[in-house]
């Protein structure tokens, strides 16, 4: 806690007509004495005094919202005067905080801004909001005045909605109730406008604006057309009411949901569209360093672990645009190298890319290249005879290959066994021979089977084969259409591809 220093009164000789020189000495003395006292008497860090009537525990926690989670910042214990004190020598980062009360972790919110970090709050269990009294923080005073205003208006609005639903076909009664509802809406908007106008720099004003609904213009056309235009307008203006460059917003309970909704619900779930949407968010947060950092890391991790086919393209986009170019300076060298290396491995295997060519061997040692393998659709299948998942999926793969062979679909199978070193320093083909034995025993001749005993093609590295089975679906030109799907998904995926190809063929012919 900052100690308050008293400035003592000093007497000076009273010169009847002091010279300029004497006055300068006197002024210098006063300045040299007062400045240190003024500096040390200023409040540093933060101090929040709390009094919670009818709360029987002896400790509370200061938590804060951050992204989609909450964290504990400080702990306060009850003191002799019945108050709790949160205090520290360094200022709190501005944002939306909460006072958490054990044992059931109920909480009430407090706002921390840059200039008001020494204040007191008094309330009562369990109606924290309506009993809240704040001293020393205009922001929190406005926040709780607004919450209490809403607590009065909300039951009135709920009662009107109930009456409107009960009015059924009584249009006259409904019109009257709607007029009353409109009055409530106008009162709320007026209250919000007053806060925004009179206290524009408060977190309260920023929170109110961020949660105000967007009002799209009137569009003409059919319902389907107007709904589509309204959706496009909402997507374009989604962040009109929230300033993503305001660093306080990352510590609020709503920003994460708002950004997530924009990316996952307002954006087509296609890698190119998602990359554009993420760029838009990151561009808007660029000047709020902590917010930018949080969401850049969040998006990278989110798409690194995505199980949705093709979303690795979003990961590659983020890695190349932000990490490779030095826009994530907080990342240590080792981690940065891993991210870039991972992106480099994934990039040649993205959907739409030409599958890397590999030269394999047939059982008689004849060479065969993937790109020389002719088929309207090729299922590139990496497997291992000792792999449990491969054994489980193999009957489905065989059944699939037989069922779709007449539909222009072929399976180019790569058994991943390699030669091993013998104790004498030579090479053993024992592991590779397991491939051909398994193929014969399980009637896998429906596949085009191949191996690369000495791994000369480096296919395991090129195709990032860390486990088996692995499946890639390639078109006639060997472009990757789909990948890393299970054998049980293959029929559905191939049926969809064939339908698209048939539709495109009809469209080209004008049929």
Beta strands, then each sheet from edge to edge (+ up, - down):
strand 1: 46-53
strand 2: 59-66
strand 3: 69-77
strand 4: 84-88
strand 5: 95-101
strand 6: 106-112
strand 7: 118-124
strand 8: 133-135
strand 9: 359-361
strand 10: 367-369
strand 11: 377-383
strand 12: 409-415
strand 13: 420-421
strand 14: 427-428
strand 15: 448-450
strand 16: 470-474
strand 17: 480-483
sheet 1: 4+ 1- 7- 8+
sheet 2: 3+ 2- 5+ 6-
sheet 3: 9+ 10-
sheet 4: 15+ 12+ 11+ 16- 17+
sheet 5: 13+ 14-
end
